[in-house]
Amino acid sequence: MSTTEDLNWFKSSYSGDEGDNCVEVAVQPAAVHVRDSKDSGLRPFTVSPAAWTAFTATQLSWHRSSYSGDGGDNCVEVAMQPTAVHVRDSKDSGLRPFTTSPAAWAAFTTYAADGDI
């Protein structure tokens, strides 16, 4: 079993200039670890990737496709997470998004970029 020192921690982008006002997260295939960035010596709390995805889904940062056009309402929006990629219709952002794995999304976007769609 790995210790918290063995984990690859990243700090929240909301931590501010000093970097000590928020949380750090380490993602593993079977667990997501979260700790206070001010005191990394404290034991982190751990949740399943599914629980973390559900929690952070309420705070997603959506990015609109560059192919959306001038009105910006003719394509898709994407929100990336460590354990999931969410895709929704830019015309109706209130609908439940389609969710897939980062690996599946990478395969799809590579396929699309190759002109196979």
trRosetta pair geometry for C-beta under 8 A, 3 or more apart (Angstrom, degrees):
i j d omega theta_ij theta_ji phi_ij phi_ji
2 6 4.0 -119 -167 78 107 138
2 7 6.5 122 131 -58 130 76
2 28 7.8 174 44 -94 138 148
3 6 5.2 104 54 1 67 101
3 7 7.8 -118 103 -14 45 87
4 7 5.6 -42 -157 14 45 120
4 26 7.5 163 -149 19 72 155
4 33 6.8 -170 -119 166 92 156
4 35 7.2 69 -156 -46 138 150
4 40 7.8 179 139 171 129 86
4 43 7.6 -164 -40 -133 146 51
4 44 6.0 142 -114 2 130 113
7 26 3.6 33 164 -170 127 159
7 28 7.2 -82 -123 -51 101 108
7 33 6.0 -51 -141 48 168 144
8 26 5.8 138 66 -137 48 95
8 27 7.9 -42 73 44 96 66
9 24 4.5 20 -177 165 114 125
9 25 7.0 141 -150 70 66 26
9 26 4.8 -53 -88 -66 61 101
9 35 7.5 -44 -127 41 130 116
9 40 7.5 30 -150 -135 176 125
10 24 6.6 165 79 -156 26 78
10 25 6.1 -28 61 62 79 78
10 26 7.5 136 10 -85 68 54
11 15 5.0 -15 161 -31 114 153
11 19 5.9 3 175 -157 165 96
11 22 6.8 104 -176 77 86 113
11 23 7.7 163 -148 97 57 38
11 24 5.2 -40 -94 -99 60 84
11 37 5.7 69 -129 -114 102 136
12 15 5.1 134 73 -43 81 88
12 22 4.1 -103 54 138 128 142
12 23 5.3 64 -25 57 125 71
12 24 7.3 -121 -15 -83 76 37
12 25 7.3 82 -62 -7 79 104
12 37 7.3 -114 21 -40 95 139
14 21 7.7 -96 128 96 75 99
14 22 5.2 133 88 -97 85 149
15 18 7.6 -121 147 76 89 61
15 19 4.8 33 136 -135 132 45
15 20 6.9 88 -176 0 103 18
15 21 5.5 143 -161 53 54 75
15 22 4.0 -111 -93 24 70 122
15 37 6.0 -31 -123 67 123 173
16 19 6.8 -138 75 -51 66 29
16 20 7.7 -57 65 42 107 53
16 21 4.8 33 18 31 126 130
16 22 7.3 152 5 -21 84 108
18 21 6.7 82 68 -20 105 98
19 37 6.7 -121 157 160 69 137
20 37 5.7 -159 -136 116 41 103
20 38 5.0 79 -178 -95 91 77
21 37 7.2 -13 43 67 21 124
21 38 7.5 50 -85 -58 28 106
22 37 5.3 31 72 10 58 136
23 34 5.6 -3 -180 -170 131 95
23 35 6.7 148 -158 76 80 35
23 36 6.5 -59 -109 -107 68 33
23 37 5.8 -165 -119 -27 12 94
24 34 7.4 158 80 -153 48 49
24 35 5.3 -18 59 63 95 88
24 36 7.8 9 17 95 87 13
24 37 5.0 119 -31 -88 93 83
24 40 6.7 10 28 -105 147 102
25 32 6.4 -12 -166 -176 103 98
25 33 6.9 149 -157 81 50 56
25 34 5.4 -13 -102 -101 77 73
25 82 7.7 -157 129 -15 129 149
26 32 7.4 163 82 -159 48 51
26 33 4.4 -6 57 57 97 108
26 44 7.5 122 28 64 108 178
27 32 5.3 -12 -110 -112 69 83
27 33 7.9 -151 -71 25 28 71
27 49 7.3 71 -154 -106 97 99
27 52 7.9 -168 -110 107 96 165
27 82 4.2 -139 -78 153 169 154
27 83 6.7 -158 -156 -49 131 94
28 31 4.9 12 60 56 110 77
28 32 7.3 -166 31 -78 68 38
28 33 7.4 44 0 -10 105 100
29 49 7.4 -53 178 -38 32 141
30 48 7.5 -54 175 -133 56 73
30 49 7.3 -111 -153 -16 16 106
31 46 5.0 -7 -171 -170 122 112
31 47 7.2 139 -156 72 71 30
31 48 6.7 -64 -108 -108 54 38
31 49 7.2 -116 -93 -41 8 76
32 46 7.0 154 76 -153 44 61
32 47 5.4 -23 61 66 96 81
32 48 7.3 30 14 120 91 13
32 49 5.7 117 -32 -93 105 54
32 51 7.7 -148 38 72 118 87
32 52 3.9 28 36 -55 159 156
32 82 7.5 135 -108 73 116 137
32 83 7.4 -89 -64 -28 123 134
33 44 4.3 69 180 111 96 148
33 45 7.5 160 -152 81 57 34
33 46 5.1 -24 -99 -98 70 84
34 44 5.6 157 71 -170 33 106
34 45 5.6 -20 61 61 92 82
34 46 7.7 171 18 -85 71 35
34 47 7.4 10 0 9 113 103
35 39 7.9 -117 166 87 101 63
35 40 5.9 81 125 -130 138 59
35 42 6.3 160 -155 77 104 88
35 43 7.8 -143 -109 131 109 21
35 44 3.7 -77 -64 -94 95 97
35 45 7.7 156 -80 15 56 59
36 39 5.1 17 91 46 118 82
36 40 7.4 -141 81 -72 65 42
36 42 6.0 28 35 48 111 133
37 40 7.0 6 -145 -65 35 89
39 42 4.8 55 116 -11 108 109
47 51 4.2 -110 170 87 116 127
47 52 5.2 143 91 -54 117 85
47 55 7.4 43 111 -6 166 140
48 51 4.6 95 55 6 82 102
48 52 7.0 -149 92 -4 43 86
49 52 5.6 -56 -145 39 33 112
49 53 6.2 36 156 -21 67 106
49 82 7.8 -116 -138 98 103 99
49 83 4.2 166 -172 -124 114 161
50 53 5.8 -53 -146 36 29 112
50 54 6.4 30 155 -18 63 106
50 83 7.8 -118 -66 132 37 147
51 54 5.7 -54 -149 37 31 111
51 55 6.3 32 153 -19 65 107
52 55 5.7 -55 -147 37 31 112
52 56 6.1 13 162 -5 67 111
52 82 7.9 -21 120 57 135 111
52 83 6.6 96 81 19 113 139
53 56 6.3 -63 -138 47 26 98
53 57 6.1 45 157 -44 62 102
53 81 5.9 128 -120 113 82 157
53 83 5.2 -101 -65 80 114 116
53 84 4.7 73 -135 2 132 134
53 99 7.8 100 169 -163 134 143
54 57 5.7 -43 -148 11 27 121
55 58 7.1 -61 175 18 36 103
56 59 5.6 -74 -161 53 58 97
56 60 7.0 94 142 -72 78 67
56 81 5.9 134 98 -121 135 131
57 60 5.9 -4 -154 -43 42 110
57 81 7.8 -54 -77 -49 66 152
57 86 7.0 117 -130 -62 94 151
60 79 3.7 23 180 -170 121 157
60 81 7.4 -73 -113 -54 94 106
60 86 6.2 -47 -133 49 157 144
61 79 6.0 143 66 -133 44 95
62 77 4.4 20 -178 164 113 127
62 78 7.1 139 -153 67 65 27
62 79 4.9 -52 -90 -66 60 101
62 88 7.4 -46 -129 41 129 116
62 93 7.4 14 -135 -138 175 126
63 77 6.4 155 72 -160 33 75
63 78 5.5 -31 62 63 90 79
63 79 7.1 144 10 -83 76 50
63 80 8.0 -4 15 -5 122 94
64 68 5.1 -17 163 -33 111 155
64 72 5.8 7 175 -160 162 98
64 75 6.9 103 -175 75 85 112
64 76 7.8 163 -148 98 55 38
64 77 5.1 -38 -93 -100 58 86
64 90 5.8 69 -129 -111 101 134
65 68 4.9 135 73 -46 82 89
65 75 4.1 -101 54 134 129 141
65 76 5.2 65 -26 59 125 71
65 77 7.1 -120 -15 -82 76 38
65 78 7.3 83 -64 -8 78 102
65 90 7.3 -113 21 -40 95 138
67 75 5.4 136 90 -103 82 151
68 71 7.6 -119 145 77 91 60
68 72 4.8 36 131 -135 132 46
68 73 7.0 82 -180 -5 106 18
68 74 5.6 136 -168 55 58 73
68 75 3.9 -114 -98 24 69 124
68 76 7.9 -137 -86 36 96 38
68 90 5.9 -6 -129 45 122 174
69 72 6.8 -141 75 -52 66 29
69 73 7.7 -60 66 42 108 51
69 74 4.7 19 22 40 129 130
69 75 7.1 154 5 -23 86 108
71 74 6.4 80 68 -19 106 103
72 90 6.6 -122 154 165 66 139
73 90 5.4 -159 -138 121 42 102
73 91 5.1 85 176 -94 91 70
74 90 6.9 -26 31 71 20 124
74 91 7.2 51 -89 -59 33 105
75 90 5.3 31 68 10 57 135
76 87 5.5 -4 -178 -171 130 96
76 88 6.7 147 -158 75 78 34
76 89 6.5 -57 -108 -105 67 34
76 90 5.9 -160 -114 -26 11 94
77 87 7.3 158 80 -153 47 49
77 88 5.3 -19 59 62 95 87
77 89 7.9 6 17 94 87 11
77 90 5.1 118 -30 -86 94 84
77 93 6.7 11 29 -107 145 103
78 85 6.5 -13 -165 -176 102 99
78 86 7.0 149 -158 81 50 56
78 87 5.4 -13 -103 -101 76 74
78 105 7.9 120 -150 -156 128 136
79 85 7.4 161 82 -160 49 52
79 86 4.4 -7 58 58 98 107
79 88 8.0 18 1 3 102 105
79 97 7.4 -43 30 -138 110 176
80 85 5.5 -14 -112 -112 64 82
80 86 8.0 -148 -69 26 24 72
80 102 7.3 66 -152 -105 96 101
80 105 8.0 -169 -109 104 92 164
81 84 4.8 13 60 56 116 76
81 85 7.1 -163 31 -76 71 38
81 86 7.3 49 -3 -10 107 98
82 102 7.5 -51 180 -38 30 142
83 101 7.7 -55 175 -132 53 71
83 102 7.4 -108 -150 -16 14 107
84 99 5.2 -9 -171 -168 122 107
84 100 7.2 136 -157 71 72 28
84 101 6.9 -65 -111 -107 51 37
84 102 7.3 -124 -102 -41 6 77
85 99 7.1 154 77 -153 44 57
85 100 5.4 -26 62 67 95 79
85 101 7.1 26 14 117 94 14
85 102 5.6 121 -34 -91 107 54
85 104 7.7 -148 38 71 121 86
85 105 4.0 19 40 -51 162 156
86 97 4.1 58 -177 117 99 150
86 98 7.2 146 -158 76 53 46
86 99 5.2 -21 -100 -97 71 80
87 97 5.8 151 66 -172 33 102
87 98 4.7 -24 64 63 94 99
87 99 7.7 177 19 -80 71 33
87 100 7.3 6 2 11 112 105
87 105 7.9 167 -44 -114 118 114
88 92 7.8 -118 167 88 100 63
88 93 5.8 83 125 -130 137 59
88 95 6.4 161 -154 75 104 88
88 96 7.9 -148 -109 127 108 23
88 97 3.9 -75 -65 -102 97 93
88 98 7.1 169 -79 16 50 71
89 92 5.0 18 90 46 119 82
89 93 7.3 -140 81 -72 63 43
89 95 6.1 28 34 46 109 132
90 93 6.8 6 -144 -64 34 91
92 95 4.9 52 119 -12 108 110
100 104 4.5 -103 165 84 118 128
100 105 5.4 143 91 -54 116 87
100 108 7.8 53 103 -8 162 140
101 104 4.5 93 56 8 86 101
101 105 6.9 -151 92 -5 45 86
102 105 5.6 -56 -145 39 32 112
102 106 6.2 36 156 -22 66 105
103 106 5.8 -52 -147 34 29 112
103 107 6.5 30 153 -18 63 105
104 107 5.7 -53 -150 36 33 112
104 108 6.4 34 152 -19 65 106
105 108 5.6 -54 -147 37 32 113
105 109 6.3 25 158 -14 67 107
106 109 6.1 -56 -141 40 28 105
106 110 6.3 31 157 -20 63 108
107 110 5.9 -56 -148 36 28 112
107 111 6.3 30 153 -20 63 109
108 111 5.7 -58 -150 37 29 113
108 112 6.2 27 154 -17 66 108
109 112 5.5 -51 -142 39 34 113
109 113 6.1 37 156 -21 66 106
110 113 5.8 -54 -144 37 29 111
110 114 6.5 30 154 -21 62 106
111 114 5.9 -58 -154 33 28 112
111 116 5.0 -74 180 60 78 127
111 117 6.6 83 127 -37 92 102
112 115 7.9 56 172 -62 35 18
112 116 7.0 -96 -88 53 24 79
112 117 4.8 -19 -114 13 73 132
